[in-house]
Amino acid sequence: MITKDLNLLRILDVLLQENSVTAAAERLGTSPPAVSRSLARLRRMTGDSLLVRAGQGLVPTPRAVEIREELRAVLHRADQILRPGTEFDPGDLRRTFTVQTGELFLLGLAIPLLDSVRREAPGADIVFVPEALEGTPALRRGEIDVEVGVLQHLDPEIRHEHLATLPVLGVARSGHPLFDAPIDAARFAAADHIGISRRGRQRGPIDDALGRIGLRRRVAVVVPSHTSAMLLARSTDLVTLTAAYGPDRGDGLRTFPIPLELPAIEIGIAWHPRNDGDPAHRWFRRRLTATFRAEHSRRAT
């Protein structure tokens, strides 16, 4: 109904400019009878003749003259609202984007992403939130703009895109005795480990992989975050895990391949389809995706 009424207003606007049904039909790309039918409907809706015969043409009634400028303004506003966002300029952006991601990716992503965004959109702000909302309808509810990480339990309508496939690595302090000889599965299992789990879980895929070859490890401590695990590993002989993404090592830690058959970590970006057509959101997703992939490529070389 709204679309039909808007089309009627456009026809009236052209009629008031042309003062001729034939000229209006030609300009609108339709037939004179179709324009006449629309004019008749407009007359019934408004209770006014709007345009009356004067010689070979039509002239507006006082009511039509009264609404003519307002009609032009309404149609102009409608065009502005319905126009695709082709004139988006990130330099004019004043907006906050909320990104849910884990500490591992935050440490490697935040600085280059901030630099990239600031160059193009100095008025844009970024809020990083922890994975506490993981597994909830936060994207659906609009509590976050994008999620970056291992994408699990997404709502059916959520859009997502693959970013990278990352191997799992071991981490220990640079002077750890583990590095005194080749690291095989037995030596890896014999070390005391740090578990990383927000829910306090001690077991994970590592334990399953060790169990398949008859080995077990001791998880001496469980911490809720990647940063806590790195700090403990740096100052103890405990071993922990990471993915092949994050800040460049230079913190007294050393990574090593884990001598087990482990599934790689699939990393992606997810967003709600309500933001598909939003040029600002689309621009931010492109910046985030490009930054993540560039950093991953740099670390992989």
C-alpha positions in Angstrom: 0.0 0.0 0.0 2.8 2.4 0.9 4.6 1.7 -2.4 1.4 2.3 -4.4 0.7 5.5 -2.6 4.3 6.7 -3.2 3.9 5.9 -6.9 0.7 8.0 -7.0 2.6 10.9 -5.4 5.2 10.7 -8.1 2.6 10.8 -10.8 1.0 13.8 -9.1 4.3 15.5 -9.0 4.9 15.0 -12.7 1.4 16.1 -13.5 1.9 19.3 -11.5 5.1 20.0 -13.5 3.7 19.2 -16.9 0.0 20.3 -16.6 -0.7 17.6 -19.2 -1.8 14.0 -18.9 -0.1 13.2 -22.3 3.2 14.9 -21.4 3.2 13.3 -17.9 2.6 9.8 -19.4 5.4 10.2 -21.8 7.8 11.3 -19.1 6.7 8.5 -16.8 7.0 5.9 -19.6 3.4 4.8 -19.4 0.1 5.5 -21.2 -2.2 8.5 -20.9 -5.2 6.3 -19.8 -3.0 4.9 -17.0 -2.1 8.5 -15.8 -5.8 9.5 -16.1 -6.8 6.5 -13.9 -4.1 7.5 -11.3 -5.4 11.1 -11.3 -8.9 9.9 -10.8 -7.8 7.9 -7.8 -5.8 10.9 -6.4 -9.0 13.0 -6.7 -11.0 10.5 -4.7 -8.4 10.2 -2.0 -7.9 13.9 -1.6 -11.5 15.1 -2.2 -10.1 17.7 -4.6 -9.9 18.0 -8.4 -6.2 18.8 -8.1 -6.0 19.6 -11.9 -8.8 21.0 -14.0 -9.1 21.6 -17.8 -8.1 25.0 -19.1 -8.1 25.1 -22.9 -5.7 22.5 -24.2 -4.0 21.9 -20.9 -4.6 21.5 -17.1 -4.2 24.0 -14.3 -3.7 23.2 -10.6 -6.4 23.9 -8.1 -5.6 26.0 -5.0 -5.2 22.8 -3.0 -2.7 21.4 -5.6 -0.7 24.7 -5.5 -0.7 24.5 -1.7 0.8 21.0 -1.5 3.1 21.2 -4.6 6.3 22.3 -2.7 5.6 19.9 0.2 5.1 17.1 -2.3 8.5 17.8 -3.9 10.1 17.8 -0.4 8.5 14.5 0.6 9.5 12.8 -2.6 13.1 14.1 -2.3 13.2 12.8 1.2 11.9 9.4 0.1 14.6 9.2 -2.6 17.3 10.0 0.0 16.0 7.2 2.3 15.6 4.6 -0.5 18.8 5.4 -2.4 21.5 2.7 -2.1 24.5 3.7 0.0 26.7 4.4 -3.0 27.9 7.7 -1.5 29.3 6.3 1.7 32.5 8.1 2.8 34.3 6.5 5.8 35.9 9.8 6.5 32.5 11.1 7.7 31.7 8.1 9.8 30.9 8.6 13.5 30.1 5.1 14.8 31.2 2.5 17.3 31.8 -1.1 16.1 31.7 -3.9 18.6 33.8 -7.0 17.9 33.7 -10.2 19.9 36.9 -12.1 19.8 39.3 -14.1 21.9 42.5 -12.7 23.6 44.7 -14.6 21.1 43.3 -12.7 18.1 42.9 -9.5 20.0 46.6 -9.4 20.8 47.5 -9.8 17.1 44.6 -7.9 15.5 43.9 -4.8 17.6 46.8 -2.6 16.7 46.9 -3.2 12.9 43.1 -3.0 12.7 43.0 0.3 14.7 45.7 1.7 12.4 43.8 0.7 9.3 40.5 2.1 10.6 42.0 5.4 11.8 43.5 6.1 8.4 40.2 5.9 6.6 37.7 6.7 9.4 39.2 8.7 12.2 35.8 9.2 13.8 35.1 5.4 14.1 35.6 3.7 17.5 36.1 -0.1 18.2 35.0 -1.9 21.3 36.4 -5.4 21.8 34.3 -7.7 24.0 35.4 -11.2 25.3 34.0 -14.5 24.2 31.6 -14.5 27.2 28.8 -14.0 24.7 29.9 -17.0 22.6 27.0 -19.4 22.0 24.4 -16.8 22.7 22.2 -14.9 20.2 24.3 -11.7 20.6 24.6 -11.1 16.9 20.8 -11.6 16.5 20.1 -9.2 19.3 22.5 -6.6 17.9 24.7 -6.7 21.0 27.8 -7.2 18.8 28.5 -6.2 15.2 30.8 -9.1 14.3 32.3 -12.2 15.9 35.8 -13.3 15.0 37.2 -16.7 16.0 36.0 -20.3 16.1 32.4 -20.0 15.0 30.2 -22.5 16.8 26.5 -22.6 17.6 25.6 -19.8 15.3 21.9 -18.9 14.7 20.7 -20.3 11.4 20.4 -16.9 9.6 23.9 -15.7 10.6 26.2 -14.8 7.7 29.8 -16.0 8.0 33.1 -16.1 6.0 36.2 -18.2 6.5 39.3 -16.3 7.4 42.1 -18.8 8.1 43.0 -22.4 9.1 45.5 -22.4 12.0 47.5 -25.2 13.3 47.7 -25.8 17.1 51.2 -25.1 18.5 52.9 -25.8 21.9 54.3 -22.9 23.9 57.0 -23.0 26.6 59.6 -20.6 27.9 62.7 -20.2 25.7 65.0 -22.0 28.2 62.6 -24.9 28.9 64.3 -28.4 29.1 61.8 -29.6 26.5 63.9 -27.9 23.8 67.1 -29.8 24.8 66.1 -32.7 22.5 63.6 -33.4 19.8 60.1 -33.1 21.0 58.2 -36.4 20.5 54.8 -37.3 21.9 56.2 -39.0 25.0 58.3 -36.0 26.0 55.4 -33.6 25.2 53.1 -35.7 27.4 55.6 -35.9 30.2 55.7 -32.1 30.7 53.3 -30.5 33.1 50.6 -28.5 31.2 48.5 -25.4 31.5 44.9 -25.8 30.4 43.0 -22.8 29.0 39.2 -23.0 29.6 36.7 -20.4 30.7 34.7 -23.3 32.1 37.5 -24.9 34.0 37.8 -28.0 31.9 41.0 -30.0 32.2 40.5 -32.3 29.2 40.4 -31.4 25.5 41.4 -32.7 22.0 45.0 -33.0 23.1 44.0 -35.6 25.7 42.0 -37.5 23.2 45.0 -37.5 20.7 47.4 -38.7 23.5 44.9 -41.4 24.6 44.8 -42.9 21.1 48.5 -43.7 21.4 48.4 -44.8 25.0 49.7 -41.6 26.6 48.4 -39.2 29.2 49.4 -35.7 30.3 49.1 -33.9 33.6 47.2 -30.6 33.5 48.7 -29.0 36.5 46.7 -25.7 36.3 43.7 -24.4 34.3 43.4 -20.7 33.6 40.5 -18.9 31.9 42.5 -16.9 29.3 45.3 -17.1 26.8 47.1 -14.2 28.3 47.2 -15.9 31.8 48.5 -19.0 30.2 51.3 -17.2 28.4 52.4 -15.4 31.6 52.5 -18.7 33.6 54.4 -20.4 30.8 57.0 -17.6 30.7 57.9 -17.9 34.3 57.5 -21.7 34.9 58.3 -25.0 33.3 54.7 -25.5 32.4 53.7 -26.0 28.8 50.6 -24.6 27.1 48.9 -24.3 23.7 48.3 -21.6 21.2 47.3 -21.2 17.6 49.6 -19.9 14.8 48.3 -16.4 15.2 49.0 -13.7 17.8 51.6 -11.2 18.7 55.2 -11.8 17.4 57.1 -13.8 19.9 59.7 -11.7 21.8 58.3 -12.2 25.3 60.6 -15.0 26.4 58.4 -17.7 24.9 59.0 -20.2 22.1 56.5 -22.2 20.1 56.9 -25.7 18.7 54.9 -28.1 16.6 52.9 -30.6 18.6 53.9 -34.2 17.7 50.3 -35.4 17.5 47.6 -35.6 14.8 45.3 -32.7 15.8 42.5 -31.0 13.9 43.4 -27.5 12.7 41.5 -24.5 14.1 39.0 -23.0 11.6 38.7 -19.2 12.1 35.9 -17.1 10.6 34.0 -13.8 10.8 30.2 -13.8 11.5 27.6 -11.1 11.3 23.8 -10.7 11.2 22.1 -10.3 7.8 20.4 -7.1 9.0 23.8 -5.4 8.3 24.3 -6.8 4.8 23.1 -3.6 3.2 24.7 -1.2 5.7 27.6 0.4 3.8 29.4 1.4 7.1 29.1 -2.2 8.4 30.2 -3.6 5.1 33.2 -1.3 5.0 34.2 -2.3 8.6 33.9 -6.0 7.8 36.2 -5.5 4.8 38.8 -3.7 6.9 38.7 -6.3 9.6 38.9 -9.2 7.1 41.7 -7.7 5.2 43.7 -6.9 8.4 43.3 -10.4 9.8 44.4 -12.0 6.6 47.3 -9.7 6.1 48.5 -10.3 9.7 48.1 -14.1 9.3 50.0 -14.1 6.0 52.8 -12.0 7.5 53.2 -14.4 10.4 53.1 -17.4 8.1 56.1 -16.2 6.1 
